[in-house]
Protein backbone atom coordinates (compact mmCIF):
# COMPACT_ATOMS: atom_id res chain seq x y z
CA UNK A 1 0.00 0.00 0.00
CA UNK A 2 1.39 3.41 -0.94
CA UNK A 3 1.59 6.06 1.73
CA UNK A 4 1.03 9.80 1.57
CA UNK A 5 3.21 12.58 2.97
CA UNK A 6 2.33 13.61 6.55
CA UNK A 7 1.28 17.05 5.31
CA UNK A 8 -2.03 15.48 4.23
CA UNK A 9 -3.02 15.67 7.93
CA UNK A 10 -3.33 19.47 7.73
CA UNK A 11 -6.98 19.23 6.60
CA UNK A 12 -8.41 16.72 9.08
CA UNK A 13 -6.11 17.91 11.86
CA UNK A 14 -7.19 21.55 11.65
CA UNK A 15 -10.63 20.57 12.94
CA UNK A 16 -9.03 19.07 16.05
CA UNK A 17 -6.35 21.64 16.81
CA UNK A 18 -6.18 25.44 16.81
CA UNK A 19 -2.89 25.17 14.89
CA UNK A 20 -1.50 23.28 11.92
CA UNK A 21 -0.50 19.91 13.42
CA UNK A 22 1.89 19.13 10.58
CA UNK A 23 4.34 21.79 11.80
CA UNK A 24 4.57 20.43 15.34
CA UNK A 25 7.54 18.39 16.52
CA UNK A 26 6.86 15.00 18.03
CA UNK A 27 8.79 11.99 19.31
CA UNK A 28 7.99 8.41 18.39
CA UNK A 29 7.19 6.29 21.46
CA UNK A 30 8.89 3.26 19.87
CA UNK A 31 12.22 4.44 18.38
CA UNK A 32 12.52 7.99 19.86
CA UNK A 33 12.82 9.62 16.40
CA UNK A 34 12.07 13.36 16.57
CA UNK A 35 10.45 14.95 13.52
CA UNK A 36 7.56 17.15 12.49
CA UNK A 37 4.26 15.37 12.06
CA UNK A 38 4.42 16.44 8.42
CA UNK A 39 7.34 14.02 7.93
CA UNK A 40 5.29 10.97 8.92
CA UNK A 41 4.12 8.35 6.42
CA UNK A 42 0.34 8.62 6.21
CA UNK A 43 -2.10 6.02 4.98
CA UNK A 44 -5.40 7.70 4.19
CA UNK A 45 -9.02 7.29 3.35
CA UNK A 46 -11.53 5.70 3.49
CA UNK A 47 -11.00 4.51 7.08
CA UNK A 48 -9.42 7.75 8.23
CA UNK A 49 -5.75 8.65 8.53
CA UNK A 50 -2.99 6.56 10.08
CA UNK A 51 0.36 8.35 10.52
CA UNK A 52 3.36 6.03 10.96
CA UNK A 53 6.92 6.79 12.03
CA UNK A 54 9.22 7.42 9.08
CA UNK A 55 11.88 5.14 10.57
CA UNK A 56 10.29 2.28 12.54
CA UNK A 57 6.73 2.22 11.13
CA UNK A 58 5.18 2.61 14.60
CA UNK A 59 1.64 4.03 14.50
CA UNK A 60 1.97 7.62 15.75
CA UNK A 61 -1.47 9.14 15.22
CA UNK A 62 -4.86 7.87 14.06
CA UNK A 63 -7.62 10.26 12.99
CA UNK A 64 -11.02 8.73 12.22
CA UNK A 65 -13.87 10.79 10.78
CA UNK A 66 -17.32 9.25 11.09
CA UNK A 67 -20.84 10.63 11.21
CA UNK A 68 -19.68 14.24 11.52
CA UNK A 69 -17.30 13.52 14.40
CA UNK A 70 -13.53 13.11 14.59
CA UNK A 71 -11.64 10.77 16.90
CA UNK A 72 -7.94 11.21 17.63
CA UNK A 73 -5.53 8.62 19.05
CA UNK A 74 -1.92 9.71 19.72
CA UNK A 75 -0.66 6.81 21.84
CA UNK A 76 2.31 6.24 19.51
CA UNK A 77 3.79 9.62 20.45
CA UNK A 78 6.02 10.17 23.44
CA UNK A 79 5.29 13.91 23.17
CA UNK A 80 3.98 16.60 20.79
CA UNK A 81 5.57 20.07 20.92
CA UNK A 82 3.58 23.08 19.74
CA UNK A 83 5.54 26.24 18.96
CA UNK A 84 4.42 29.68 20.01
CA UNK A 85 3.58 31.39 16.69
CA UNK A 86 4.04 34.90 18.08
CA UNK A 87 7.52 33.96 19.39
CA UNK A 88 8.43 32.26 16.11
CA UNK A 89 7.40 35.43 14.21
CA UNK A 90 9.67 37.57 16.42
CA UNK A 91 12.59 35.20 15.91
CA UNK A 92 12.09 35.14 12.13
CA UNK A 93 11.83 38.95 11.92
CA UNK A 94 15.18 39.30 13.71
CA UNK A 95 17.06 37.01 11.34
MOPAC internal coordinates of N, CA, C and O (Angstrom, degrees):
PM7 1SCF
backbone

  N    0.0000 0     0.00 0     0.00 0    0    0    0
  C    1.4418 1     0.00 0     0.00 0    1    0    0
  C    1.5268 1   108.62 1     0.00 0    2    1    0
  O    1.2310 1   120.19 1   -49.57 1    3    2    1
  N    1.3036 1   117.24 1   130.43 1    3    2    1
  C    1.4610 1   121.67 1   177.86 1    5    3    2
  C    1.5221 1   110.41 1   -76.04 1    6    5    3
  O    1.2310 1   121.11 1   -33.88 1    7    6    5
  N    1.3150 1   115.48 1   146.12 1    7    6    5
  C    1.4581 1   119.36 1   177.56 1    9    7    6
  C    1.5200 1   110.44 1  -108.40 1   10    9    7
  O    1.2310 1   121.30 1   -18.25 1   11   10    9
  N    1.3243 1   115.12 1   161.75 1   11   10    9
  C    1.4538 1   122.87 1   177.42 1   13   11   10
  C    1.5230 1   108.91 1  -102.11 1   14   13   11
  O    1.2310 1   119.91 1   -14.98 1   15   14   13
  N    1.2939 1   117.78 1   165.02 1   15   14   13
  C    1.4547 1   123.88 1   173.28 1   17   15   14
  C    1.5217 1   108.69 1   -70.86 1   18   17   15
  O    1.2310 1   119.94 1   -33.78 1   19   18   17
  N    1.3361 1   117.71 1   146.22 1   19   18   17
  C    1.4568 1   122.45 1  -178.39 1   21   19   18
  C    1.5186 1   113.96 1   -59.22 1   22   21   19
  O    1.2310 1   119.78 1   161.44 1   23   22   21
  N    1.3140 1   118.03 1   -18.56 1   23   22   21
  C    1.4623 1   120.40 1   179.78 1   25   23   22
  C    1.5217 1   112.86 1   -65.91 1   26   25   23
  O    1.2310 1   119.90 1   166.38 1   27   26   25
  N    1.3434 1   117.79 1   -13.62 1   27   26   25
  C    1.4559 1   120.46 1   176.71 1   29   27   26
  C    1.5347 1   111.00 1   -66.08 1   30   29   27
  O    1.2310 1   119.88 1   163.46 1   31   30   29
  N    1.3278 1   117.83 1   -16.54 1   31   30   29
  C    1.4719 1   121.60 1   179.60 1   33   31   30
  C    1.5283 1   112.87 1   -75.83 1   34   33   31
  O    1.2310 1   119.63 1   172.84 1   35   34   33
  N    1.3262 1   118.31 1    -7.16 1   35   34   33
  C    1.4653 1   120.46 1  -179.09 1   37   35   34
  C    1.5365 1   110.38 1   -59.46 1   38   37   35
  O    1.2310 1   119.67 1   137.17 1   39   38   37
  N    1.3145 1   118.23 1   -42.83 1   39   38   37
  C    1.4708 1   120.89 1  -178.58 1   41   39   38
  C    1.5152 1   112.73 1   -65.41 1   42   41   39
  O    1.2310 1   119.19 1   117.52 1   43   42   41
  N    1.3380 1   119.16 1   -62.48 1   43   42   41
  C    1.4562 1   119.28 1  -178.00 1   45   43   42
  C    1.5197 1   113.07 1   -67.53 1   46   45   43
  O    1.2310 1   119.60 1   152.64 1   47   46   45
  N    1.3145 1   118.36 1   -27.36 1   47   46   45
  C    1.4553 1   121.30 1  -179.41 1   49   47   46
  C    1.5185 1   113.38 1   -74.63 1   50   49   47
  O    1.2310 1   120.07 1   151.49 1   51   50   49
  N    1.3201 1   117.47 1   -28.51 1   51   50   49
  C    1.4675 1   120.13 1  -178.93 1   53   51   50
  C    1.5232 1   111.67 1   -63.89 1   54   53   51
  O    1.2310 1   119.63 1   152.95 1   55   54   53
  N    1.3179 1   118.32 1   -27.05 1   55   54   53
  C    1.4538 1   120.48 1   177.29 1   57   55   54
  C    1.5210 1   112.63 1   -74.36 1   58   57   55
  O    1.2310 1   120.30 1   163.04 1   59   58   57
  N    1.3224 1   117.03 1   -16.96 1   59   58   57
  C    1.4627 1   121.59 1  -178.10 1   61   59   58
  C    1.5197 1   112.38 1  -100.95 1   62   61   59
  O    1.2310 1   120.43 1   152.05 1   63   62   61
  N    1.3160 1   116.79 1   -27.95 1   63   62   61
  C    1.4561 1   120.81 1  -176.27 1   65   63   62
  C    1.5248 1   109.61 1  -121.14 1   66   65   63
  O    1.2310 1   120.89 1   -20.48 1   67   66   65
  N    1.3309 1   115.91 1   159.52 1   67   66   65
  C    1.4635 1   121.37 1   176.11 1   69   67   66
  C    1.5305 1   109.73 1   -92.07 1   70   69   67
  O    1.2310 1   120.17 1  -163.94 1   71   70   69
  N    1.3182 1   117.28 1    16.06 1   71   70   69
  C    1.4559 1   122.68 1  -179.64 1   73   71   70
  C    1.5244 1   107.56 1  -146.82 1   74   73   71
  O    1.2310 1   120.70 1   -12.42 1   75   74   73
  N    1.3146 1   116.27 1   167.58 1   75   74   73
  C    1.4606 1   120.67 1   177.21 1   77   75   74
  C    1.5300 1   108.57 1   -77.25 1   78   77   75
  O    1.2310 1   119.56 1   -69.42 1   79   78   77
  N    1.3309 1   118.45 1   110.58 1   79   78   77
  C    1.4644 1   120.17 1  -175.57 1   81   79   78
  C    1.5246 1   113.28 1   -67.55 1   82   81   79
  O    1.2310 1   119.76 1   161.24 1   83   82   81
  N    1.3167 1   118.07 1   -18.76 1   83   82   81
  C    1.4650 1   119.14 1  -177.24 1   85   83   82
  C    1.5224 1   112.48 1   -72.29 1   86   85   83
  O    1.2310 1   119.89 1   164.15 1   87   86   85
  N    1.3352 1   117.82 1   -15.85 1   87   86   85
  C    1.4649 1   120.68 1  -179.51 1   89   87   86
  C    1.5233 1   112.40 1   -94.97 1   90   89   87
  O    1.2310 1   119.82 1   176.55 1   91   90   89
  N    1.3183 1   117.95 1    -3.45 1   91   90   89
  C    1.4580 1   121.33 1   179.95 1   93   91   90
  C    1.5240 1   110.81 1   -79.29 1   94   93   91
  O    1.2310 1   120.92 1   -30.44 1   95   94   93
  N    1.3276 1   115.85 1   149.56 1   95   94   93
  C    1.4582 1   120.77 1   173.91 1   97   95   94
  C    1.5152 1   108.03 1   -89.48 1   98   97   95
  O    1.2310 1   120.96 1   -33.63 1   99   98   97
  N    1.3140 1   115.77 1   146.37 1   99   98   97
  C    1.4585 1   119.54 1   177.38 1  101   99   98
  C    1.5289 1   108.58 1  -147.22 1  102  101   99
  O    1.2310 1   121.44 1   -17.98 1  103  102  101
  N    1.3421 1   114.84 1   162.02 1  103  102  101
  C    1.4628 1   120.16 1   178.11 1  105  103  102
  C    1.5151 1   109.50 1  -121.09 1  106  105  103
  O    1.2310 1   120.74 1   -47.90 1  107  106  105
  N    1.3079 1   116.19 1   132.10 1  107  106  105
  C    1.4590 1   122.27 1   178.87 1  109  107  106
  C    1.5357 1   109.58 1   -68.40 1  110  109  107
  O    1.2310 1   120.28 1   -48.71 1  111  110  109
  N    1.3091 1   117.07 1   131.29 1  111  110  109
  C    1.4628 1   122.31 1   178.80 1  113  111  110
  C    1.5259 1   111.42 1   -65.13 1  114  113  111
  O    1.2310 1   119.94 1   151.30 1  115  114  113
  N    1.3229 1   117.71 1   -28.70 1  115  114  113
  C    1.4571 1   121.91 1  -174.31 1  117  115  114
  C    1.5329 1   113.44 1   -85.33 1  118  117  115
  O    1.2310 1   119.81 1   127.17 1  119  118  117
  N    1.3438 1   117.97 1   -52.83 1  119  118  117
  C    1.4706 1   120.19 1  -173.10 1  121  119  118
  C    1.5250 1   113.73 1  -111.96 1  122  121  119
  O    1.2310 1   119.90 1   176.75 1  123  122  121
  N    1.3429 1   117.80 1    -3.25 1  123  122  121
  C    1.4715 1   124.18 1   177.67 1  125  123  122
  C    1.5280 1   112.98 1    71.14 1  126  125  123
  O    1.2310 1   119.15 1  -165.91 1  127  126  125
  N    1.3263 1   119.22 1    14.09 1  127  126  125
  C    1.4680 1   121.31 1   175.19 1  129  127  126
  C    1.5238 1   108.89 1   -62.92 1  130  129  127
  O    1.2310 1   120.42 1   -42.73 1  131  130  129
  N    1.3234 1   116.80 1   137.27 1  131  130  129
  C    1.4624 1   122.93 1   176.86 1  133  131  130
  C    1.5155 1   107.90 1  -111.84 1  134  133  131
  O    1.2310 1   121.04 1   -54.28 1  135  134  133
  N    1.3299 1   115.61 1   125.72 1  135  134  133
  C    1.4694 1   121.40 1  -178.99 1  137  135  134
  C    1.5187 1   108.46 1  -158.82 1  138  137  135
  O    1.2310 1   120.48 1    -8.88 1  139  138  137
  N    1.3269 1   116.69 1   171.12 1  139  138  137
  C    1.4584 1   119.32 1   171.74 1  141  139  138
  C    1.5248 1   107.64 1   -78.41 1  142  141  139
  O    1.2310 1   120.88 1   -25.30 1  143  142  141
  N    1.3109 1   115.92 1   154.70 1  143  142  141
  C    1.4615 1   119.46 1   179.25 1  145  143  142
  C    1.5275 1   110.20 1   -63.38 1  146  145  143
  O    1.2310 1   120.42 1   154.06 1  147  146  145
  N    1.3120 1   116.81 1   -25.94 1  147  146  145
  C    1.4599 1   121.33 1   177.61 1  149  147  146
  C    1.5213 1   113.31 1   -65.31 1  150  149  147
  O    1.2310 1   119.59 1   164.32 1  151  150  149
  N    1.3313 1   118.38 1   -15.68 1  151  150  149
  C    1.4625 1   121.72 1   179.64 1  153  151  150
  C    1.5315 1   112.50 1   -91.71 1  154  153  151
  O    1.2310 1   120.38 1   178.52 1  155  154  153
  N    1.3179 1   116.89 1    -1.48 1  155  154  153
  C    1.4712 1   120.05 1   179.71 1  157  155  154
  C    1.5248 1   110.61 1   -71.71 1  158  157  155
  O    1.2310 1   121.04 1   -18.83 1  159  158  157
  N    1.3335 1   115.62 1   161.17 1  159  158  157
  C    1.4662 1   121.70 1   173.08 1  161  159  158
  C    1.5238 1   106.16 1   -92.86 1  162  161  159
  O    1.2310 1   120.19 1   -56.66 1  163  162  161
  N    1.3140 1   117.23 1   123.34 1  163  162  161
  C    1.4588 1   121.09 1  -174.28 1  165  163  162
  C    1.5193 1   110.21 1  -115.26 1  166  165  163
  O    1.2310 1   121.79 1   -47.48 1  167  166  165
  N    1.3209 1   114.18 1   132.52 1  167  166  165
  C    1.4556 1   121.73 1   174.09 1  169  167  166
  C    1.5175 1   106.00 1  -108.98 1  170  169  167
  O    1.2310 1   120.56 1   -58.07 1  171  170  169
  N    1.3257 1   116.54 1   121.93 1  171  170  169
  C    1.4593 1   120.22 1  -168.69 1  173  171  170
  C    1.4967 1   115.54 1  -107.65 1  174  173  171
  O    1.2310 1   121.57 1    16.70 1  175  174  173
  N    1.2571 1   114.61 1  -163.30 1  175  174  173
  C    1.4536 1   129.76 1  -175.42 1  177  175  174
  C    1.5426 1   113.12 1   -22.28 1  178  177  175
  O    1.2310 1   118.42 1   -25.85 1  179  178  177
  N    1.3077 1   120.61 1   154.15 1  179  178  177
  C    1.4603 1   126.55 1     9.29 1  181  179  178
  C    1.5291 1   113.45 1   -93.99 1  182  181  179
  O    1.2310 1   119.27 1   173.86 1  183  182  181
  N    1.3291 1   119.00 1    -6.14 1  183  182  181
  C    1.4665 1   119.67 1  -175.21 1  185  183  182
  C    1.5182 1   112.85 1   -80.93 1  186  185  183
  O    1.2310 1   120.05 1   167.62 1  187  186  185
  N    1.2893 1   117.50 1   -12.38 1  187  186  185
  C    1.4537 1   122.44 1  -175.20 1  189  187  186
  C    1.5145 1   107.75 1   131.26 1  190  189  187
  O    1.2310 1   120.39 1    30.32 1  191  190  189
  N    1.3303 1   116.86 1  -149.68 1  191  190  189
  C    1.4548 1   120.82 1  -179.00 1  193  191  190
  C    1.5234 1   109.15 1  -128.50 1  194  193  191
  O    1.2310 1   121.04 1   -49.48 1  195  194  193
  N    1.3215 1   115.61 1   130.52 1  195  194  193
  C    1.4576 1   121.89 1   176.25 1  197  195  194
  C    1.5243 1   106.99 1  -119.53 1  198  197  195
  O    1.2310 1   120.40 1   -64.31 1  199  198  197
  N    1.3463 1   116.84 1   115.69 1  199  198  197
  C    1.4611 1   122.00 1   178.81 1  201  199  198
  C    1.5154 1   108.54 1   -98.86 1  202  201  199
  O    1.2310 1   120.54 1   -54.99 1  203  202  201
  N    1.3293 1   116.58 1   125.01 1  203  202  201
  C    1.4672 1   122.34 1  -178.68 1  205  203  202
  C    1.5220 1   110.44 1  -114.14 1  206  205  203
  O    1.2310 1   120.93 1   -29.17 1  207  206  205
  N    1.3176 1   115.82 1   150.83 1  207  206  205
  C    1.4600 1   122.59 1   178.54 1  209  207  206
  C    1.5313 1   110.02 1   -59.32 1  210  209  207
  O    1.2310 1   121.02 1   -42.96 1  211  210  209
  N    1.3189 1   115.66 1   137.04 1  211  210  209
  C    1.4679 1   120.44 1  -178.40 1  213  211  210
  C    1.5261 1   112.41 1   -68.69 1  214  213  211
  O    1.2310 1   119.79 1   161.14 1  215  214  213
  N    1.3361 1   118.01 1   -18.86 1  215  214  213
  C    1.4593 1   120.57 1  -179.04 1  217  215  214
  C    1.5216 1   114.27 1  -103.90 1  218  217  215
  O    1.2310 1   119.80 1   131.69 1  219  218  217
  N    1.3436 1   117.98 1   -48.31 1  219  218  217
  C    1.4679 1   119.06 1  -172.13 1  221  219  218
  C    1.5322 1   113.60 1  -109.75 1  222  221  219
  O    1.2310 1   119.75 1   178.06 1  223  222  221
  N    1.3195 1   118.08 1    -1.94 1  223  222  221
  C    1.4643 1   122.89 1   176.31 1  225  223  222
  C    1.5278 1   113.60 1    72.54 1  226  225  223
  O    1.2310 1   119.88 1  -171.02 1  227  226  225
  N    1.3309 1   117.83 1     8.98 1  227  226  225
  C    1.4608 1   121.56 1   175.88 1  229  227  226
  C    1.5341 1   109.57 1   -61.19 1  230  229  227
  O    1.2310 1   120.05 1   -37.87 1  231  230  229
  N    1.3219 1   117.50 1   142.13 1  231  230  229
  C    1.4624 1   120.79 1   175.68 1  233  231  230
  C    1.5242 1   108.42 1   -73.33 1  234  233  231
  O    1.2310 1   120.49 1   -62.49 1  235  234  233
  N    1.3359 1   116.66 1   117.51 1  235  234  233
  C    1.4580 1   122.38 1  -178.99 1  237  235  234
  C    1.5237 1   111.48 1   -89.65 1  238  237  235
  O    1.2310 1   120.87 1   127.09 1  239  238  237
  N    1.3242 1   115.93 1   -52.91 1  239  238  237
  C    1.4615 1   122.57 1  -172.53 1  241  239  238
  C    1.5256 1   109.04 1  -141.13 1  242  241  239
  O    1.2310 1   120.99 1   -40.11 1  243  242  241
  N    1.3292 1   115.71 1   139.89 1  243  242  241
  C    1.4608 1   121.48 1   173.06 1  245  243  242
  C    1.5211 1   107.76 1  -126.18 1  246  245  243
  O    1.2310 1   120.48 1   -52.95 1  247  246  245
  N    1.3226 1   116.69 1   127.05 1  247  246  245
  C    1.4608 1   122.69 1   174.96 1  249  247  246
  C    1.5167 1   107.51 1  -119.78 1  250  249  247
  O    1.2310 1   120.67 1   -59.05 1  251  250  249
  N    1.3307 1   116.33 1   120.95 1  251  250  249
  C    1.4629 1   121.80 1   179.34 1  253  251  250
  C    1.5222 1   107.96 1  -117.13 1  254  253  251
  O    1.2310 1   120.91 1   -51.39 1  255  254  253
  N    1.3256 1   115.87 1   128.61 1  255  254  253
  C    1.4611 1   121.70 1   176.59 1  257  255  254
  C    1.5193 1   107.56 1  -110.71 1  258  257  255
  O    1.2310 1   120.99 1   -56.90 1  259  258  257
  N    1.3436 1   115.71 1   123.10 1  259  258  257
  C    1.4656 1   119.45 1  -179.22 1  261  259  258
  C    1.5222 1   109.53 1  -152.19 1  262  261  259
  O    1.2310 1   120.77 1   -47.19 1  263  262  261
  N    1.2807 1   116.13 1   132.81 1  263  262  261
  C    1.4615 1   123.35 1   175.70 1  265  263  262
  C    1.5296 1   112.42 1    50.93 1  266  265  263
  O    1.2310 1   120.62 1  -136.58 1  267  266  265
  N    1.3221 1   116.41 1    43.42 1  267  266  265
  C    1.4569 1   121.13 1   176.80 1  269  267  266
  C    1.5174 1   115.11 1    76.78 1  270  269  267
  O    1.2310 1   120.15 1  -170.49 1  271  270  269
  N    1.3387 1   117.31 1     9.51 1  271  270  269
  C    1.4587 1   120.48 1   178.97 1  273  271  270
  C    1.5265 1   109.42 1  -124.47 1  274  273  271
  O    1.2310 1   120.99 1   -25.39 1  275  274  273
  N    1.3210 1   115.72 1   154.61 1  275  274  273
  C    1.4611 1   121.11 1   177.15 1  277  275  274
  C    1.5206 1   108.98 1  -119.08 1  278  277  275
  O    1.2310 1   121.12 1   -41.01 1  279  278  277
  N    1.3158 1   115.46 1   138.99 1  279  278  277
  C    1.4663 1   121.64 1   175.34 1  281  279  278
  C    1.5248 1   107.76 1  -118.22 1  282  281  279
  O    1.2310 1   120.80 1   -39.97 1  283  282  281
  N    1.3127 1   116.08 1   140.03 1  283  282  281
  C    1.4615 1   121.72 1  -177.46 1  285  283  282
  C    1.5147 1   109.55 1  -126.58 1  286  285  283
  O    1.2310 1   120.50 1   -49.68 1  287  286  285
  N    1.3343 1   116.64 1   130.32 1  287  286  285
  C    1.4608 1   122.78 1   175.12 1  289  287  286
  C    1.5248 1   107.03 1  -125.58 1  290  289  287
  O    1.2310 1   120.14 1   -57.50 1  291  290  289
  N    1.3307 1   117.34 1   122.50 1  291  290  289
  C    1.4707 1   121.46 1  -179.00 1  293  291  290
  C    1.5178 1   111.38 1  -121.85 1  294  293  291
  O    1.2310 1   119.19 1  -150.81 1  295  294  293
  N    1.3200 1   119.14 1    29.19 1  295  294  293
  C    1.4583 1   120.23 1  -174.27 1  297  295  294
  C    1.5249 1   113.70 1   -69.00 1  298  297  295
  O    1.2310 1   119.50 1   168.09 1  299  298  297
  N    1.3193 1   118.55 1   -11.91 1  299  298  297
  C    1.4596 1   120.62 1   177.18 1  301  299  298
  C    1.5166 1   113.81 1   -84.83 1  302  301  299
  O    1.2310 1   120.73 1   178.81 1  303  302  301
  N    1.3468 1   116.20 1    -1.19 1  303  302  301
  C    1.4588 1   120.36 1   179.22 1  305  303  302
  C    1.5151 1   110.48 1  -101.36 1  306  305  303
  O    1.2310 1   120.85 1   -41.87 1  307  306  305
  N    1.3165 1   115.99 1   138.13 1  307  306  305
  C    1.4593 1   120.22 1   172.14 1  309  307  306
  C    1.5262 1   108.46 1   -77.13 1  310  309  307
  O    1.2310 1   120.61 1   139.07 1  311  310  309
  N    1.3521 1   116.43 1   -40.93 1  311  310  309
  C    1.4537 1   121.40 1   175.68 1  313  311  310
  C    1.5243 1   109.57 1  -159.22 1  314  313  311
  O    1.2310 1   121.34 1   -17.98 1  315  314  313
  N    1.3467 1   115.04 1   162.02 1  315  314  313
  C    1.4644 1   123.83 1   176.72 1  317  315  314
  C    1.5204 1   106.36 1  -130.87 1  318  317  315
  O    1.2310 1   119.99 1   -56.09 1  319  318  317
  N    1.3221 1   117.62 1   123.91 1  319  318  317
  C    1.4657 1   122.06 1  -175.97 1  321  319  318
  C    1.5259 1   109.50 1  -110.01 1  322  321  319
  O    1.2310 1   121.45 1   -57.86 1  323  322  321
  N    1.3370 1   114.82 1   122.14 1  323  322  321
  C    1.4558 1   121.28 1  -179.31 1  325  323  322
  C    1.5193 1   108.06 1  -105.21 1  326  325  323
  O    1.2310 1   120.49 1   -55.62 1  327  326  325
  N    1.3292 1   116.67 1   124.38 1  327  326  325
  C    1.4557 1   121.15 1   179.14 1  329  327  326
  C    1.5159 1   111.75 1   -76.53 1  330  329  327
  O    1.2310 1   120.99 1   -24.86 1  331  330  329
  N    1.3054 1   115.72 1   155.14 1  331  330  329
  C    1.4456 1   122.63 1   175.52 1  333  331  330
  C    1.5247 1   106.96 1   -86.79 1  334  333  331
  O    1.2310 1   120.06 1   -70.72 1  335  334  333
  N    1.3559 1   117.49 1   109.28 1  335  334  333
  C    1.4610 1   120.90 1  -175.03 1  337  335  334
  C    1.5173 1   112.29 1   -59.21 1  338  337  335
  O    1.2310 1   119.82 1   139.58 1  339  338  337
  N    1.3346 1   117.95 1   -40.42 1  339  338  337
  C    1.4602 1   120.36 1  -179.41 1  341  339  338
  C    1.5254 1   109.94 1   -62.50 1  342  341  339
  O    1.2310 1   120.12 1   138.41 1  343  342  341
  N    1.3419 1   117.38 1   -41.59 1  343  342  341
  C    1.4655 1   121.14 1   179.03 1  345  343  342
  C    1.5174 1   110.44 1   -66.72 1  346  345  343
  O    1.2310 1   120.36 1   137.49 1  347  346  345
  N    1.3384 1   116.92 1   -42.51 1  347  346  345
  C    1.4585 1   120.47 1   179.19 1  349  347  346
  C    1.5230 1   111.23 1   -61.72 1  350  349  347
  O    1.2310 1   120.07 1   142.90 1  351  350  349
  N    1.3586 1   117.47 1   -37.10 1  351  350  349
  C    1.4673 1   120.91 1   178.09 1  353  351  350
  C    1.5225 1   110.41 1   -63.88 1  354  353  351
  O    1.2310 1   120.43 1   138.41 1  355  354  353
  N    1.3532 1   116.78 1   -41.59 1  355  354  353
  C    1.4643 1   120.11 1  -179.45 1  357  355  354
  C    1.5306 1   110.95 1   -65.70 1  358  357  355
  O    1.2310 1   120.68 1   141.05 1  359  358  357
  N    1.3207 1   116.30 1   -38.95 1  359  358  357
  C    1.4625 1   120.35 1   179.65 1  361  359  358
  C    1.5231 1   110.10 1   -66.37 1  362  361  359
  O    1.2310 1   120.55 1   136.62 1  363  362  361
  N    1.3426 1   116.55 1   -43.38 1  363  362  361
  C    1.4644 1   120.09 1  -179.29 1  365  363  362
  C    1.5205 1   111.48 1   -65.44 1  366  365  363
  O    1.2310 1   120.05 1   141.41 1  367  366  365
  N    1.3438 1   117.51 1   -38.59 1  367  366  365
  C    1.4647 1   120.83 1  -178.79 1  369  367  366
  C    1.5171 1   111.27 1   -66.37 1  370  369  367
  O    1.2310 1   119.56 1   152.49 1  371  370  369
  N    1.3301 1   118.44 1   -27.51 1  371  370  369
  C    1.4493 1   122.19 1  -178.94 1  373  371  370
  C    1.5223 1   114.25 1   -84.20 1  374  373  371
  O    1.2310 1   120.33 1   171.22 1  375  374  373
  N    1.3063 1   116.98 1    -8.78 1  375  374  373
  C    1.4700 1   120.34 1  -177.71 1  377  375  374
  C    1.5181 1   112.49 1   -75.50 1  378  377  375
  O    1.2310 1   120.10 1   180.00 1  379  378  377

